[in-house]
Amino acid sequence: MVNIINHNNGVDNDIFYNKDYKRDNIFLCISNVRPVKGLEILIDSFEIFLRKKKNYKLFIIGKIYHDNYFEKLINKIKSLNI
């Protein structure tokens, strides 16, 4: 499973500093969602990883700058069925 979450300002301290928050089997990428970041490579790599390790999740959190790039990433996620 891959989620892209639009987040404009900073980091939610309630999540990132809560030591009791369960973080098992999660990969987290905090980055602006823009072509220069190469997030499609991350998504491709995560799909390869999932072939051997099931039940992991990837969260991409950051400000979405280009709607067409965001749509490209969503389409890639759907086409990879992750």
C-alpha positions as CSV (number, residue, x, y, z in Angstrom):
1,M,0.0,0.0,0.0
2,V,1.2,3.5,-0.9
3,N,-0.3,6.7,0.3
4,I,0.6,10.2,-0.8
5,I,-0.5,12.8,1.8
6,N,-0.5,16.5,0.9
7,H,1.0,18.3,3.9
8,N,1.9,22.0,3.5
9,N,3.6,23.1,6.7
10,G,6.0,21.3,8.9
11,V,5.8,18.0,10.8
12,D,3.0,16.8,13.2
13,N,4.8,16.5,16.5
14,D,2.0,14.4,17.9
15,I,2.9,11.6,15.4
16,F,6.6,12.0,15.1
17,Y,7.5,12.4,18.7
18,N,5.0,10.0,20.2
19,K,7.1,7.1,21.3
20,D,4.0,4.9,21.9
21,Y,2.9,5.3,18.2
22,K,3.1,1.9,16.4
23,R,5.4,2.2,13.4
24,D,5.8,-1.5,12.4
25,N,6.3,-2.2,8.7
26,I,6.2,1.4,7.5
27,F,8.5,3.3,5.2
28,L,8.1,7.1,5.5
29,C,9.3,9.7,2.9
30,I,8.9,13.3,3.8
31,S,9.5,15.3,0.6
32,N,8.0,17.9,-1.6
33,V,6.0,16.1,-4.3
34,R,7.7,17.4,-7.4
35,P,9.4,15.9,-10.4
36,V,13.0,16.8,-9.3
37,K,12.6,14.5,-6.2
38,G,12.3,11.3,-8.4
39,L,9.5,9.8,-6.3
40,E,8.6,7.4,-9.1
41,I,12.0,5.7,-8.5
42,L,11.0,5.3,-4.8
43,I,7.6,3.8,-5.9
44,D,9.3,1.4,-8.3
45,S,11.8,0.3,-5.7
46,F,9.1,-0.2,-3.1
47,E,7.2,-2.4,-5.5
48,I,10.3,-4.6,-5.9
49,F,10.8,-4.7,-2.2
50,L,7.1,-5.8,-1.7
51,R,7.8,-8.9,-3.9
52,K,9.9,-10.3,-1.0
53,K,8.4,-8.6,2.0
54,K,4.7,-8.4,2.2
55,N,2.6,-6.2,4.6
56,Y,4.7,-3.1,4.4
57,K,3.3,0.4,3.7
58,L,4.9,3.5,2.1
59,F,3.8,6.9,3.1
60,I,4.9,9.9,1.1
61,I,4.2,13.1,2.9
62,G,4.8,16.6,1.4
63,K,3.4,19.5,-0.4
64,I,2.1,18.7,-3.9
65,Y,3.5,21.3,-6.3
66,H,2.4,19.8,-9.7
67,D,-1.0,18.2,-10.0
68,N,0.1,16.4,-13.2
69,Y,3.1,14.9,-11.5
70,F,0.9,13.8,-8.6
71,E,-1.5,12.2,-11.0
72,K,1.4,10.4,-12.7
73,L,2.5,9.0,-9.3
74,I,-1.1,7.9,-8.5
75,N,-1.4,6.2,-11.9
76,K,2.0,4.4,-11.3
77,I,0.8,3.2,-7.9
78,K,-2.4,1.9,-9.4
79,S,-0.7,0.2,-12.4
80,L,1.7,-1.6,-10.0
81,N,-1.2,-2.6,-7.8
82,I,0.5,-1.4,-4.6
